[in-house]
């Protein structure tokens, strides 16, 4: 990280230092530009380039969030499927069904209906997440193409 010293004691140097530190936290390390040693040529980073780099970082963060949400939704669907199978095997007409943190005695038919509704809701949510993931990947691929075309080996957009 570069620390700026303005030579004045008006707090500006510390503000710039804090800004530089904040930017270092917001931009993942793999997005930082690298100038290969001995290349002698530097590519200017325009405001538009920086916006594209920042957008790529935000998309990458959202991609990982969506991946986690997809994993959770798949696990929920599996749990609903297991509960549905267990419900088929039971002989009882009234079963305990968890609502929030409380178990209530609910008729078996009503529990089957609720589980089916929860499965449908989770399946729809999972489909939306998969569509969002595909959209994010397409946007990231386009940004990679733009950024690698300009910066070539000076930028690393791949995760370690």
Secondary structure as UniProt FT lines:
FT   HELIX           12..26
FT   HELIX           29..31
FT   TURN            37..38
FT   HELIX           47..89
FT   STRAND          94..99
FT   TURN            100..101
FT   STRAND          102..107
FT   HELIX           108..151
FT   HELIX           152..154
//
